[in-house]
Structure formats: structure tokens, C-alpha cells
Amino acid sequence: LSHMIAPKEKLTMIHNGINPDIKFLDKETAKKEITKKLNLRPNYPWIGSIGRLVKEKNYETLINAAVLIPNAYFFIIGSGPESNSLKVESQKSKVNNQFFFIDPTGNDAQYLKAFDIFTMSSIKEGLPYILLEAMAAELPIVVTEAGGIPEIIKNHENGLMVSQKNPALLAKTIQGLLSNQNIAKELGESAGLAIQRKFSLNKMLSETSSLYSGLF
């Protein structure tokens, strides 16, 4: 609209939707699957993200945030062209003993409940399905303001949103949730309700069908 590509009456917004009945592994099972080869402290919280290791995800910010939260474990499940440089960055930042890169399996959403907080530090996004899946898992969520994310996450309603490329603010927000379990639980439950009401597969299909039916 701002670039006058098309008038408002010719545009229809239909958000991505998912089947909310995802077969998540329970928390303990998911943790065991992820940490088969790792010897970790049992009382440390887990902060996780799932996505391709590409520049758009800006995982450097998450690594630098981890420096400020020494008593927690961070996980990224994914692969991609930035894999080596991110691992080098974690070693330079001296967080390689708390920051772990996990190879993807093709069904990574099943591990979501292993995390105490789900986070994304992206600088560019569409409308990410993994974020919808994390919401369906009723996880507390901390994300950056990028792409279509603000259309999903409403700050302080069903998650928390911070500015891009700000490790200190990302760390502070994550720490805030770790120290306020009641707020974290409420945000996770609100995220789950948002999937049921706004981002379900049935809603997406119904709106798409109605749009095409209205053309004839």
C-alpha cells in the first residue's frame, strides 16, 4: 500500500496456519534426545531456537546474549552456510561450553518442549512456521521485531519482542522471564490460545477457500 503497488480493495491478508495437534515429546524425553552426547548441569534453564544457520537469522546476537547469561544453556537446532562461522564466534565469545549447535532431524518441532524459553534473533523473516509451532507448544517466547513476526507476537500479550541486534536487551528480557515463572507461564498459555484462534490450519484453509469462491 505504501508503494502504491495495488489498492487496498485488491489485497487480502491470510496468515499461515498450522495443525496445533503437534506430537511434541514431553520435556524430559526431548531433553534426553537432544543431550545424548552432552553432560549438562540438571538445574540450568534451556533457551532454544530452531532454524537455518543463515545471516538473516542473526544468531550472533543470540551468542552475544548468552555471554551475559552464564548460568543457562543455549541451543540452536539447524544447519546452513553460517555453521562454521557461528561455531567460531561461540568459541571466541567463550560460551562454547554453554552454547550448542544441534543437527536437524527433519522433525525438529517435536523437541520444542525441551526449552524453557524459545527465542529468535532474526533481522529478516517472513511469517515463520517454527514460531507458530513454538506457540503451539505453549513456550514463553522472546523474539526480535522482524518481518511478519509482529503480526504473530503481541508484545507482553503472547510473547516479548525486542529490537534487532541488541544482545544486552535480548539477554535482559530472557533473564526477566527466567526469574518470573508466573509471567512466563501466562505468556506461553496465551501463545497457545493465539494458535487455536488465529493461526490454525483450519482457519487458513477456510479463508483461502472463501477467497477463491468469491471470485466466481
Secondary structure, DSSP 4 states (H G I P E B T S, - for coil): -TT-SS-GGG-------B-S---PPPHHHHHHHHTTT----TTS-EEEEES--SGGG-HHHHHHHHHT-TTSEEEEE---TTHHHHHHHHHHTT-TTTEEEE---S-GGGGGGG-SEEEE--SS-S--HHHHHHHHTT--EEEE--TTHHHH--BTTTBEEE-TT-HHHHHHHHHHHHT-HHHHHHHHHHHHHHHHHHSBHHHHHHHHHHHHHTT-
